[in-house]
Amino acid sequence: MKIQNYKFLVIVLMGVLFSGYAKCQTGEYTRYVNTFVGTAPLTDPKILGYELPKGWRSWAGLTFPGTSLPNAMVQLSPITEFGSGAGYEYEDSVILGFAHTNKGHWNLCNIPILPLSNPQGKFGSKFSHQKESSSPGFYQVYLDDYKVSVSLTSTLRCGFHQYEFKDNKDRQILFDLAKANSRVSTWNISQDGDFALKGFQGGENVYFYARLNTKIEKLEKTNEGSPGGYAIVHLADGSGGAVELKIGLSFVSAENARENLEKEIGIKTFNTVRKEANQIWENLLSAIKVEGGTEKQKQMFYSCFYRSFLWPALRSDVNGEFKDKKRNIAKSDFNYYTEPSLWDTYRNKDILLGLVTPQVTLDVIKSMKDVGDKTGFIPTFFHGDHGASSIAGAYLRGIDNFDIKGTYQILLRNANVAGGARPHIKEYIEKGYISDPDITNPHVETKAKAGVSKTLEYSYDDYSLAQIAQKLGDTSNYRILMARSKNYKNMFDPSTRFMRGRLENGDWVKNFNPQYPYYEYMYREANAWQVSFYAPHDMEGLIALYGGPKGFESKLDSFFTLPWNAKYIARNVETMIGQYCQGNQPDHEAPFSYTFIGKPEKTQKLLDYIMNNLYGIKDGITLSGMDDAGEMSAWYVFSALGIYPFSATDPKYIVTAPLFDKITWRTANGKFITITKPGKGRNLTAIKVNGKENIKMDYFVSHDLFINGGKVEVDTR
């Protein structure tokens, strides 16, 4: 696959779908996107697996509406509660501000701004969903208390606010700079002439430069730089029309923020910026055209497709400058991005990103390499070392216009050098596993090594790195890493038929309850059931541990049917099918496992249940778990298309029955893949690639389809 900087097509859009179906602009594909998906709470204990304790909100969705371009620096979104997952919770009735960065991980939400008119007491305004609408690249709401209609749009690095005040007197704009989801260490703001402001918010260290179309009468600052402080911009009276605030962001300097604003918005009108934003999304979404299926399935598909492209986020400015991992100003000829949310997204989202926007993936890899150059290690996220899988998966799929040899050398350091990317790597290498202590009466919050999860994940990471070694001709490291990739077997206890914690001396952890979930004791955000089917690189070896296909099938059957104990509560281990957890990532490969023993009908039954019942729950905008920077969304996208990257490192895809009758995928190099399902049934009976049937029911198709184009026919009964 050749990497190209391709321009987005220009298509005029008209509107948005959300729960209230407000009228605005949409296009052929963006009209299906509901940006509110994932913002509503999940409360049904039958789905969650437990009764929500008083005061708890489940970690379902944690997404945000608002305006953003794909993988942009700016995600301009309403805030209803600071300290919540994404700052916006659908059940809330007060908007506190409009912040300019977001992710959905209890961080960011920087530079909150709110228009005010005759404010009384606390800042914030009531609003209703009947007067709120959103689409890709646009958000609108009416603030009841201030009688202001707010419209928002954005570019890669800039936000564009439009305020229509009912009262043209006493118009104010709050810069609530002491607040964000991330800790704010300090902040400042100053006036730059009669129409502009500049400033800084510490913590995430974001600079801004804002320009107004209305004269500033005065800038009032309260406790500048301190917690609880804020600034209010008082606008001059008398001018008619909408107040427009254009704001550029930068993680380097206020001067760079000003340059970003001049280059990306300049003198453009609000409607022009909005149309350009919608046009970019329309082109991206048009890469995959689906036919057939229900309206709800199309809405969920394109909503998930959209949400798969909000992270990682751009961090370099129009002049190429960025702050590197050492907090020094650097400059490059590529776009610098945040680190991917790797523990979550390596499974599927990173692959989707590379298939649709390979240039972004290439720049993400170069950004990770830059971190490695500065720190000695390729970055990881949260758990595991899945930069190895993410980079290997891209490289083996043809995204190779980067320093692969230099990147590989840093990944080898990740895999072998203590004190870096892999905690407890010395023990892992010496023993072939990572131990945990035997703790009396362990509970969900018990702190330890999460040794089972780490061992399993490092095994997969070793396999991933081995594939790069093989392609580069490093035979010695290939053999070492492939041998280490079997270490997952060291966690398998044949007496219980589970992946089980081991003590330092090699004995099994005695206090063992396979149904009990832990955050980091033996398992990372999971129980024994949920990790015991994880060896995506060696399913044949895993099946053998269970005594062969029959034993494996029996264990899987129990996994999906053994009732969850409602007394076992871990906030993100939720949305259960038996012991299987769709609401969190660790077992997301498991439904596909039946296919490896020739039982694709059991896989399909599970996939269909999940897609049709756990996405768009109740009101259509509730998800079954935390979206985790798009992983939950990408799971749906691939599953709905009928091709899933079961082992994300390997350039092939497991085939299932798509939700749609026909799918036309325009690849990044201009080829076309068509996937058809002529039958009405859901049980897969044959797979034909370019007219030739896969022999012996080989359930995989090669990545060659994305290079050369081709046709896949999925026969069902």
Wavefront OBJ file of the C-alpha trace (Angstrom):
o trace
v 0.000 0.000 0.000
v 1.574 3.302 -1.000
v 1.185 6.158 1.450
v -0.378 9.208 -0.084
v -1.394 12.641 1.149
v -4.772 12.575 -0.510
v -7.125 15.525 -0.495
v -10.604 15.172 0.850
v -13.485 15.431 -1.608
v -15.788 18.436 -1.439
v -19.398 17.578 -0.769
v -21.995 19.957 0.669
v -23.593 18.558 3.800
v -27.080 19.061 5.266
v -27.822 17.964 8.886
v -27.428 15.524 11.698
v -29.063 12.586 13.380
v -29.362 12.534 17.112
v -32.086 11.512 19.500
v -34.102 14.660 18.735
v -33.318 14.704 14.980
v -32.617 18.446 14.880
v -32.422 20.080 11.496
v -29.037 21.132 10.176
v -26.829 20.238 7.219
v -26.095 16.651 6.191
v -24.419 14.700 3.445
v -24.952 11.248 2.048
v -22.919 9.610 4.822
v -22.727 12.162 7.637
v -26.504 12.190 7.893
v -26.221 8.791 9.577
v -23.775 9.966 12.227
v -25.182 10.505 15.699
v -22.489 12.295 17.702
v -24.443 11.708 20.917
v -23.912 7.935 20.802
v -22.200 6.937 24.035
v -23.190 10.021 26.056
v -26.173 8.462 27.863
v -25.838 6.364 31.038
v -26.282 2.611 31.159
v -28.435 1.712 34.164
v -30.042 -1.658 33.417
v -28.609 -4.218 35.900
v -29.583 -7.073 33.581
v -27.145 -5.695 31.000
v -24.528 -4.325 33.395
v -24.362 -7.508 35.438
v -24.866 -5.693 38.748
v -26.961 -3.049 40.513
v -25.293 0.331 40.352
v -24.270 1.413 43.856
v -25.730 4.725 44.949
v -23.974 7.652 43.321
v -22.295 5.555 40.624
v -22.548 6.207 36.914
v -21.480 3.266 34.779
v -18.465 3.706 32.543
v -20.550 3.126 29.427
v -19.618 5.256 26.444
v -17.853 8.236 28.023
v -18.006 9.985 24.669
v -18.716 13.600 23.762
v -20.705 15.465 21.130
v -19.251 18.599 19.634
v -17.076 19.472 16.682
v -13.761 18.011 15.600
v -11.959 17.039 12.435
v -10.388 13.574 12.167
v -7.483 13.223 14.620
v -7.473 16.954 15.251
v -5.860 19.028 17.979
v -9.220 20.653 18.726
v -12.249 18.722 19.962
v -14.647 21.556 20.822
v -17.360 20.112 23.043
v -19.888 21.125 25.713
v -19.046 20.481 29.354
v -21.780 19.560 31.822
v -19.550 18.163 34.563
v -15.826 18.553 35.101
v -14.171 15.405 36.385
v -16.488 13.134 34.423
v -15.224 10.807 31.700
v -15.638 13.150 28.745
v -17.078 16.205 30.472
v -20.555 15.705 28.959
v -23.278 13.510 30.424
v -26.557 13.342 28.530
v -28.755 13.303 31.627
v -27.363 16.648 32.851
v -29.301 19.875 32.389
v -26.626 22.568 32.808
v -23.757 23.478 30.483
v -20.715 24.886 32.272
v -18.667 25.790 29.224
v -17.296 24.705 25.867
v -13.850 23.120 26.085
v -11.385 22.699 23.237
v -9.749 19.303 23.845
v -11.288 15.936 24.702
v -10.726 12.192 24.667
v -13.070 10.482 27.118
v -10.456 9.398 29.686
v -11.094 11.888 32.519
v -8.427 14.212 31.177
v -8.081 17.198 28.820
v -11.229 19.402 28.452
v -8.941 22.424 28.213
v -9.762 26.120 27.754
v -13.449 26.177 28.764
v -15.294 29.217 27.394
v -18.906 30.250 28.053
v -20.924 33.243 26.782
v -22.737 35.088 29.570
v -25.520 37.652 29.712
v -26.429 39.196 33.071
v -24.951 36.248 35.004
v -26.392 35.576 38.445
v -24.279 33.668 40.969
v -22.617 30.485 39.702
v -21.603 30.250 36.064
v -23.498 27.809 33.861
v -26.788 27.669 32.024
v -29.694 25.293 31.773
v -30.304 23.786 28.355
v -32.557 21.185 26.745
v -31.855 18.531 24.161
v -34.779 19.884 22.148
v -32.646 22.978 21.499
v -29.406 21.100 20.915
v -28.066 19.516 17.734
v -24.799 18.203 16.395
v -23.185 16.679 13.340
v -19.587 15.954 12.347
v -17.893 19.349 12.399
v -20.774 21.227 14.057
v -22.528 21.689 17.403
v -25.378 23.996 18.423
v -27.269 24.637 21.657
v -29.439 27.322 23.230
v -28.427 28.500 26.712
v -31.716 29.168 28.466
v -30.388 31.205 31.398
v -28.304 33.554 29.261
v -30.639 33.563 26.254
v -27.759 32.868 23.899
v -27.734 30.555 20.888
v -24.293 28.965 20.579
v -22.944 27.462 17.358
v -19.531 25.810 17.130
v -17.342 24.507 14.326
v -13.628 23.813 14.029
v -10.502 23.200 11.974
v -7.554 20.984 12.882
v -6.108 23.418 15.421
v -8.808 26.052 15.855
v -12.309 26.520 17.186
v -14.930 28.911 15.838
v -17.671 30.101 18.228
v -20.747 32.014 17.141
v -22.989 33.537 19.828
v -26.378 35.087 19.129
v -27.363 37.096 22.208
v -31.007 37.996 22.692
v -29.853 41.080 24.654
v -27.096 43.101 22.977
v -26.240 44.774 26.274
v -23.973 43.372 28.983
v -22.563 40.649 26.763
v -19.749 38.722 28.429
v -17.537 35.732 27.742
v -16.185 33.588 30.568
v -12.703 32.089 30.250
v -12.898 29.507 33.063
v -9.192 28.760 32.887
v -8.760 27.261 36.354
v -10.934 24.334 35.249
v -10.304 21.286 33.088
v -10.538 17.536 33.503
v -6.757 17.491 33.861
v -5.189 19.211 36.842
v -4.598 22.908 36.119
v -1.318 24.068 37.680
v -1.549 27.714 36.612
v -3.145 29.932 33.978
v -2.991 33.404 32.514
v -4.792 35.597 30.013
v -4.112 39.038 28.585
v -5.591 41.406 26.047
v -3.846 41.903 22.695
v -5.374 45.058 21.289
v -9.098 45.859 21.184
v -10.245 42.594 19.612
v -7.905 39.796 20.700
v -6.783 37.774 23.719
v -3.981 35.340 24.404
v -3.135 33.044 27.260
v -2.045 29.740 28.718
v -3.515 26.911 30.792
v -1.038 24.768 32.722
v -1.325 21.051 33.371
v -1.698 19.941 29.774
v 0.176 23.190 28.955
v -2.064 24.602 26.250
v -1.609 28.037 24.719
v -4.365 29.952 22.936
v -4.925 33.040 20.851
v -8.499 34.289 20.377
v -9.874 36.981 18.086
v -13.330 38.582 18.365
v -15.393 40.510 15.835
v -16.651 42.739 18.665
v -14.591 45.272 20.589
v -13.447 44.294 24.063
v -14.578 46.865 26.632
v -12.516 45.365 29.450
v -10.894 42.144 30.626
v -11.756 41.333 34.224
v -9.497 38.810 35.969
v -10.215 37.153 39.307
v -7.368 35.345 41.101
v -5.338 34.909 37.915
v -3.321 31.707 37.929
v -5.060 30.305 40.998
v -7.594 27.524 41.539
v -11.093 28.948 41.522
v -9.991 31.927 39.481
v -11.468 32.993 36.152
v -11.537 35.796 33.615
v -14.495 37.583 32.058
v -14.342 39.462 28.789
v -16.824 42.338 28.736
v -17.892 43.242 25.223
v -18.769 46.711 24.064
v -22.483 47.431 23.709
v -24.179 48.568 20.575
v -22.908 46.289 17.853
v -25.520 44.079 16.219
v -25.263 40.602 14.748
v -23.658 37.478 16.099
v -20.555 37.646 18.249
v -17.822 35.542 16.699
v -14.845 34.187 18.587
v -12.110 32.454 16.620
v -9.508 30.673 18.749
v -6.296 28.899 17.835
v -4.581 26.372 20.091
v -0.951 25.348 20.378
v 1.082 23.217 22.754
v 4.166 25.317 21.937
v 3.352 29.024 22.298
v 0.667 31.699 22.050
v 2.441 33.011 18.954
v 2.082 29.606 17.297
v -1.580 29.561 18.343
v -2.011 32.908 16.582
v -0.309 31.573 13.457
v -2.505 28.452 13.521
v -5.559 30.717 13.693
v -4.413 32.920 10.825
v -3.527 30.005 8.554
v -6.542 27.771 9.236
v -9.388 30.260 9.697
v -8.156 33.786 8.965
v -11.050 35.703 7.408
v -13.196 32.655 6.643
v -16.841 32.839 7.656
v -18.454 30.471 10.129
v -20.463 28.760 7.397
v -17.360 28.276 5.264
v -15.444 26.597 8.091
v -18.471 24.479 8.941
v -18.900 23.311 5.351
v -15.205 22.481 5.065
v -15.372 20.445 8.292
v -18.403 18.528 7.101
v -16.835 17.963 3.695
v -13.777 16.344 5.285
v -15.943 13.973 7.310
v -18.128 13.191 4.323
v -15.116 12.124 2.318
v -13.672 9.983 5.096
v -16.971 8.210 5.778
v -17.615 7.694 2.075
v -14.633 5.322 1.964
v -17.074 2.598 3.044
v -20.528 2.400 1.486
v -23.016 -0.047 2.981
v -26.235 -1.239 1.378
v -29.036 -3.134 3.067
v -29.403 -3.458 6.811
v -31.772 -1.396 8.933
v -31.668 2.357 9.439
v -30.512 1.818 13.022
v -27.670 -0.408 11.826
v -26.550 2.221 9.327
v -26.734 4.923 11.981
v -24.711 2.854 14.415
v -22.192 1.858 11.750
v -21.406 5.392 10.597
v -21.542 6.750 14.153
v -18.946 4.175 15.206
v -16.929 4.775 12.047
v -16.879 8.501 12.874
v -15.882 7.954 16.489
v -12.999 5.693 15.461
v -11.205 8.734 14.023
v -11.106 11.193 16.927
v -7.908 9.865 18.559
v -4.890 10.025 18.552
v -4.842 13.817 18.399
v -2.624 16.216 16.479
v -0.051 18.088 18.537
v 2.161 19.888 16.002
v 1.465 23.367 14.666
v 1.144 24.624 11.092
v 4.838 25.562 11.181
v 5.780 21.982 12.145
v 6.758 22.765 15.736
v 5.704 20.641 18.719
v 6.736 19.959 22.296
v 8.533 16.623 22.430
v 8.520 14.087 25.260
v 11.306 16.024 26.993
v 9.161 19.202 26.837
v 11.560 20.781 24.362
v 10.396 22.571 21.231
v 11.090 20.398 18.202
v 10.241 20.631 14.531
v 9.602 17.962 11.941
v 8.344 17.390 8.422
v 5.540 15.134 9.672
v 2.460 15.761 11.804
v 3.205 14.969 15.443
v 0.444 13.098 17.284
v -0.326 12.005 20.819
v 0.456 8.425 21.680
v -2.353 6.049 20.687
v -4.486 4.568 23.449
v -2.594 1.361 22.777
v -3.920 -1.049 25.418
v -7.332 -0.528 23.899
v -6.864 0.405 20.273
v -4.115 -1.951 19.079
v -6.788 -4.653 18.812
v -8.729 -3.037 15.973
v -8.862 0.775 15.879
v -5.204 1.225 14.924
v -5.749 -1.159 12.018
v -8.848 0.744 10.839
v -6.920 4.017 11.058
v -4.201 2.604 8.809
v -6.648 1.169 6.289
v -8.554 4.441 5.846
v -5.953 7.143 6.568
v -2.511 5.534 6.212
v -0.767 8.909 6.229
v -2.035 9.539 9.744
v -0.841 6.100 10.849
v 2.555 6.768 9.279
v 2.854 10.053 11.174
v 1.708 8.399 14.403
v 4.498 5.824 14.033
v 7.032 8.590 13.357
v 5.747 10.393 16.457
v 6.194 7.237 18.549
v 9.690 6.836 17.117
v 10.459 10.432 18.135
v 9.421 9.575 21.702
v 11.645 6.512 21.534
v 14.578 8.574 20.296
v 14.184 10.994 23.206
v 13.471 8.487 26.000
v 15.000 5.218 24.808
v 11.641 3.414 24.620
v 8.669 3.356 22.274
v 5.699 4.591 24.336
v 3.127 2.252 25.810
v -0.309 3.064 27.156
v -1.573 1.756 30.485
v -0.614 -1.912 30.127
v 1.278 -4.223 27.803
v 3.735 -3.131 25.123
v 1.333 -2.916 22.220
v 3.283 -0.361 20.257
v 4.939 -3.524 18.960
v 1.651 -4.827 17.566
v 0.464 -1.450 16.303
v 3.712 -0.757 14.441
v 4.172 -4.334 13.212
v 0.583 -4.478 11.974
v 1.029 -1.280 9.984
v 4.447 -2.303 8.653
v 3.256 -5.716 7.482
v 0.328 -4.026 5.742
v 2.648 -1.847 3.671
v 2.892 1.321 5.744
v 6.659 1.300 5.655
v 7.892 4.766 4.710
v 9.644 5.276 8.041
v 12.892 4.265 9.719
v 11.877 0.680 10.392
v 15.370 -0.432 11.435
v 15.725 2.363 13.980
v 12.194 1.791 15.259
v 12.847 -1.939 15.539
v 15.970 -1.347 17.631
v 13.970 0.726 20.119
v 11.232 -1.913 20.255
v 13.932 -4.470 21.084
v 14.899 -2.256 24.030
v 11.235 -2.254 25.083
v 11.270 -6.044 25.039
v 14.550 -6.551 26.896
v 15.629 -3.571 29.000
v 14.340 -3.070 32.541
v 13.076 0.299 33.689
v 11.349 1.151 30.446
v 8.208 0.084 28.649
v 7.679 -3.340 30.224
v 7.440 -3.548 34.022
v 8.869 -6.785 35.486
v 10.577 -7.637 32.184
v 13.568 -9.173 33.984
v 11.349 -11.703 35.762
v 9.443 -12.382 32.550
v 12.638 -13.190 30.651
v 14.179 -15.285 33.427
v 11.100 -17.301 34.447
v 8.849 -17.087 31.408
v 6.107 -15.544 33.513
v 5.414 -12.674 35.914
v 4.443 -13.677 39.425
v 1.933 -12.304 41.895
v 1.920 -12.692 45.685
v -0.555 -14.944 47.476
v -2.829 -12.453 49.234
v -5.408 -13.448 51.808
v -8.873 -12.197 50.895
v -7.877 -10.141 47.836
v -10.424 -7.641 46.555
v -11.031 -5.685 43.353
v -8.625 -2.892 44.359
v -5.801 -5.191 45.532
v -2.488 -3.893 44.183
v -0.022 -6.341 42.632
v 1.671 -7.037 39.282
v -1.296 -8.175 37.149
v 1.157 -10.947 36.277
v -1.195 -13.140 34.276
v -2.340 -10.321 32.004
v 1.198 -9.019 31.577
v 2.584 -12.439 30.711
v -0.124 -13.084 28.123
v 0.215 -9.638 26.594
v 4.017 -9.637 26.540
v 3.826 -13.002 24.778
v 1.724 -11.445 22.050
v 3.998 -8.399 21.911
v 6.994 -10.716 21.494
v 5.217 -12.435 18.617
v 4.514 -9.038 17.037
v 8.114 -7.931 17.299
v 9.252 -11.303 15.937
v 7.349 -10.614 12.721
v 9.377 -7.454 12.175
v 12.566 -9.360 13.018
v 11.713 -11.990 10.424
v 11.054 -9.432 7.708
v 14.312 -7.630 8.504
v 16.258 -10.889 8.448
v 17.190 -10.837 12.139
v 17.013 -14.613 12.541
v 18.516 -14.721 16.030
v 16.006 -12.344 17.597
v 13.183 -13.912 15.604
v 13.867 -17.278 17.212
v 14.230 -15.816 20.699
v 11.038 -13.772 20.437
v 9.005 -16.607 18.926
v 10.081 -18.865 21.786
v 9.020 -16.166 24.254
v 5.689 -15.816 22.447
v 4.749 -19.213 23.918
v 5.134 -17.924 27.486
v 1.376 -17.533 27.740
v 1.286 -21.318 28.262
v 3.152 -20.880 31.558
v 0.051 -19.256 33.037
v -2.274 -22.128 32.158
v -3.254 -24.300 35.101
v -4.451 -27.668 33.722
v -6.122 -28.572 37.018
v -8.551 -25.657 36.762
v -8.275 -25.032 33.007
v -7.719 -21.307 33.577
v -4.931 -18.824 33.154
v -3.956 -18.531 36.805
v -1.544 -16.448 38.865
v 1.786 -17.964 39.904
v 3.952 -17.268 42.932
v 7.643 -16.412 42.653
v 8.534 -20.043 43.380
v 6.329 -21.280 40.550
v 3.409 -22.509 42.656
v -0.100 -21.423 41.775
v -1.722 -18.554 43.661
v -3.881 -20.321 46.249
v -6.627 -17.739 46.790
v -8.113 -18.267 43.361
v -11.676 -17.461 42.305
v -11.943 -17.419 38.490
v -15.132 -15.336 38.576
v -13.764 -12.516 40.725
v -12.525 -9.435 38.812
v -9.420 -7.459 39.724
v -7.936 -4.226 38.480
v -4.319 -5.374 38.814
v -4.064 -8.532 40.891
v -3.233 -11.393 38.541
v -5.520 -9.788 35.930
v -5.795 -6.291 34.533
v -9.440 -5.163 34.673
v -10.685 -8.718 34.262
v -11.235 -12.088 35.875
v -9.709 -15.457 34.981
v -12.484 -16.318 32.545
v -11.953 -13.153 30.527
v -8.229 -13.632 29.889
v -8.164 -17.405 29.513
v -8.889 -17.336 25.776
v -6.250 -14.752 24.870
v -3.525 -16.015 22.547
v -4.511 -14.451 19.218
v -1.143 -15.355 17.702
v -1.336 -19.056 18.605
v -4.910 -20.279 18.721
v -3.816 -23.789 17.768
v -1.551 -23.917 20.815
v -4.245 -22.447 23.047
v -6.830 -24.988 21.897
v -4.362 -27.779 22.624
v -4.083 -26.599 26.239
v -7.786 -27.334 26.627
v -7.359 -30.832 25.258
v -8.380 -30.070 21.700
v -11.478 -28.680 19.953
v -14.071 -30.438 22.133
v -12.514 -29.320 25.401
v -12.029 -25.811 24.051
v -15.640 -25.616 22.863
v -16.925 -26.844 26.203
v -14.919 -24.188 28.046
v -16.100 -21.460 25.667
v -19.711 -22.577 26.104
v -19.329 -22.210 29.848
v -17.659 -18.823 29.421
v -20.670 -17.386 27.611
v -23.343 -19.020 29.767
v -22.114 -19.160 33.381
v -24.103 -16.380 35.108
v -22.218 -13.345 36.381
v -22.233 -12.936 40.140
v -23.962 -9.589 40.725
v -22.027 -9.152 43.976
v -18.753 -8.839 42.051
v -18.540 -5.175 41.115
v -15.695 -3.588 39.201
v -16.895 -0.439 37.499
v -15.448 -1.123 34.051
v -15.995 -4.892 34.088
v -19.588 -4.620 32.960
v -22.099 -5.602 30.305
v -21.981 -9.342 30.622
v -22.859 -12.351 28.484
v -22.223 -15.063 31.025
v -18.661 -14.305 32.141
v -17.831 -12.511 28.882
v -17.459 -8.735 29.227
v -18.280 -6.635 26.173
v -17.919 -3.455 28.225
v -14.120 -3.694 28.432
v -11.347 -4.757 26.092
v -9.497 -7.799 27.522
v -11.756 -10.466 26.007
v -12.957 -8.764 22.822
v -11.381 -11.480 20.659
v -13.195 -14.294 22.460
v -16.478 -14.371 20.471
v -14.463 -15.136 17.330
v -12.734 -18.113 18.955
v -15.406 -20.651 17.977
v -14.403 -20.148 14.356
v -11.023 -21.780 15.044
v -12.745 -25.071 15.909
v -15.081 -24.994 12.912
v -18.098 -23.568 14.724
v -18.585 -20.173 13.033
v -22.322 -20.322 13.718
v -21.624 -19.923 17.448
v -19.378 -16.951 16.760
v -22.056 -15.369 14.583
v -24.796 -15.805 17.149
v -22.702 -13.926 19.697
v -21.678 -11.178 17.291
v -25.266 -10.589 16.214
v -26.476 -10.419 19.789
v -23.760 -7.912 20.728
v -24.240 -5.681 17.680
v -28.025 -5.674 17.852
v -28.475 -5.434 21.623
v -25.418 -3.799 23.184
v -24.916 -0.869 20.796
v -27.603 1.810 20.806
v -29.305 0.465 23.911
v -32.654 1.845 25.061
v -32.764 5.371 23.597
v -30.364 4.540 20.760
v -27.409 6.444 22.206
v -26.287 4.176 25.050
v -23.210 1.987 24.637
v -22.411 -1.149 26.577
v -18.989 0.019 27.722
v -16.373 2.744 27.594
v -15.496 3.611 24.011
v -11.798 3.859 24.967
v -10.610 6.229 22.237
v -12.600 4.381 19.581
v -11.847 0.711 20.315
v -15.456 -0.106 21.158
v -16.541 1.695 17.985
v -13.954 0.007 15.763
v -15.018 -3.405 17.128
v -18.501 -2.694 15.797
v -17.253 -1.349 12.448
v -15.217 -4.460 11.653
v -17.823 -6.875 13.016
v -20.578 -5.182 11.004
v -18.449 -5.416 7.850
v -17.750 -9.113 8.439
v -13.947 -8.824 8.511
v -12.116 -8.522 11.826
v -8.351 -8.270 12.521
v -8.341 -11.132 15.015
v -4.578 -10.886 15.449
v -3.977 -7.237 14.709
v -0.308 -7.830 13.900
v -1.052 -10.256 11.077
v -2.118 -8.863 7.682
v -5.278 -10.926 7.411
v -8.867 -10.756 8.629
v -11.282 -13.332 10.006
v -14.518 -13.474 7.994
v -17.994 -13.480 9.523
v -21.430 -12.644 8.155
v -21.712 -8.878 7.607
v -24.762 -6.971 8.795
v -25.202 -5.495 5.333
v -26.069 -7.057 1.976
v -23.314 -5.236 0.117
v -20.278 -3.267 1.205
v -18.095 -1.226 -1.119
v -14.783 -0.174 0.430
v -12.644 2.352 -1.441
v -9.108 1.611 -0.280
v -6.525 4.287 0.427
v -4.786 3.598 -2.891
v -7.979 3.917 -4.924
v -8.868 0.238 -5.326
v -12.256 -1.188 -4.411
v -13.239 -4.144 -2.248
v -16.785 -5.415 -2.442
v -18.190 -7.696 0.230
v -21.550 -9.282 -0.521
v -23.879 -11.520 1.453
v -26.501 -12.730 -1.030
v -28.269 -15.040 1.422
v -30.627 -13.901 4.163
v -29.355 -16.355 6.776
v -26.705 -15.647 9.396
v -24.772 -18.934 9.435
v -21.639 -18.804 7.319
v -21.343 -21.707 4.859
v -18.712 -20.585 2.334
v -16.279 -17.775 1.583
v -15.365 -16.898 -1.993
v -12.545 -14.504 -2.829
v -12.587 -13.248 -6.407
v -14.868 -16.143 -7.296
v -12.671 -18.828 -5.755
v -13.935 -20.638 -2.670
v -11.649 -20.833 0.354
v -10.722 -24.491 0.711
v -11.330 -26.433 3.924
v -13.290 -23.465 5.212
v -10.303 -21.202 5.687
v -12.031 -18.353 7.508
v -9.455 -15.675 6.709
v -8.915 -13.255 3.834
v -5.564 -11.655 3.074
v -4.672 -7.993 3.296
v -3.817 -8.285 -0.401
v -7.426 -7.267 -0.983
v -6.600 -3.772 0.275
v -3.644 -3.566 -2.096
v -5.187 -4.964 -5.248
v -8.914 -4.670 -4.628
v -11.216 -7.635 -5.036
v -14.506 -9.320 -4.251
v -15.512 -11.309 -1.191
v -18.756 -13.287 -1.219
v -20.006 -14.579 2.100
v -22.512 -17.400 1.628
v -24.912 -17.988 4.483
v -27.938 -20.078 5.247
l 1 2 3 4 5 6 7 8 9 10 11 12 13 14 15 16 17 18 19 20 21 22 23 24 25 26 27 28 29 30 31 32 33 34 35 36 37 38 39 40 41 42 43 44 45 46 47 48 49 50 51 52 53 54 55 56 57 58 59 60 61 62 63 64 65 66 67 68 69 70 71 72 73 74 75 76 77 78 79 80 81 82 83 84 85 86 87 88 89 90 91 92 93 94 95 96 97 98 99 100 101 102 103 104 105 106 107 108 109 110 111 112 113 114 115 116 117 118 119 120 121 122 123 124 125 126 127 128 129 130 131 132 133 134 135 136 137 138 139 140 141 142 143 144 145 146 147 148 149 150 151 152 153 154 155 156 157 158 159 160 161 162 163 164 165 166 167 168 169 170 171 172 173 174 175 176 177 178 179 180 181 182 183 184 185 186 187 188 189 190 191 192 193 194 195 196 197 198 199 200 201 202 203 204 205 206 207 208 209 210 211 212 213 214 215 216 217 218 219 220 221 222 223 224 225 226 227 228 229 230 231 232 233 234 235 236 237 238 239 240 241 242 243 244 245 246 247 248 249 250 251 252 253 254 255 256 257 258 259 260 261 262 263 264 265 266 267 268 269 270 271 272 273 274 275 276 277 278 279 280 281 282 283 284 285 286 287 288 289 290 291 292 293 294 295 296 297 298 299 300 301 302 303 304 305 306 307 308 309 310 311 312 313 314 315 316 317 318 319 320 321 322 323 324 325 326 327 328 329 330 331 332 333 334 335 336 337 338 339 340 341 342 343 344 345 346 347 348 349 350 351 352 353 354 355 356 357 358 359 360 361 362 363 364 365 366 367 368 369 370 371 372 373 374 375 376 377 378 379 380 381 382 383 384 385 386 387 388 389 390 391 392 393 394 395 396 397 398 399 400 401 402 403 404 405 406 407 408 409 410 411 412 413 414 415 416 417 418 419 420 421 422 423 424 425 426 427 428 429 430 431 432 433 434 435 436 437 438 439 440 441 442 443 444 445 446 447 448 449 450 451 452 453 454 455 456 457 458 459 460 461 462 463 464 465 466 467 468 469 470 471 472 473 474 475 476 477 478 479 480 481 482 483 484 485 486 487 488 489 490 491 492 493 494 495 496 497 498 499 500 501 502 503 504 505 506 507 508 509 510 511 512 513 514 515 516 517 518 519 520 521 522 523 524 525 526 527 528 529 530 531 532 533 534 535 536 537 538 539 540 541 542 543 544 545 546 547 548 549 550 551 552 553 554 555 556 557 558 559 560 561 562 563 564 565 566 567 568 569 570 571 572 573 574 575 576 577 578 579 580 581 582 583 584 585 586 587 588 589 590 591 592 593 594 595 596 597 598 599 600 601 602 603 604 605 606 607 608 609 610 611 612 613 614 615 616 617 618 619 620 621 622 623 624 625 626 627 628 629 630 631 632 633 634 635 636 637 638 639 640 641 642 643 644 645 646 647 648 649 650 651 652 653 654 655 656 657 658 659 660 661 662 663 664 665 666 667 668 669 670 671 672 673 674 675 676 677 678 679 680 681 682 683 684 685 686 687 688 689 690 691 692 693 694 695 696 697 698 699 700 701 702 703 704 705 706 707 708 709 710 711 712 713 714 715 716 717
